[in-house]
């Protein structure tokens, strides 16, 4: 099974060989996804819009301030910890 940590790698000794290897690697990845009946991963933009209860928002602001971090940095740390749990 493909995983979020999978890496697509390729190399070439010239620009033409590099370009060809890149296209072949992507085509192989897409074919593997189709075979496994899963959608290919797409890069995330890094922007995340959330709607949360105002009390949760207020608590997160206080928690971030307590650690001396911006809300964005605090949420990034919390999400990173939760995603790797």
Secondary structure, DSSP 8 states (H G I E B T S, - for coil): ---TT-------SSHHHHHHHHHHHHHHHHHHHHHTT--------S-------HHHHHHHHHHHHHHT--HHHHHHHHHHHHHT-
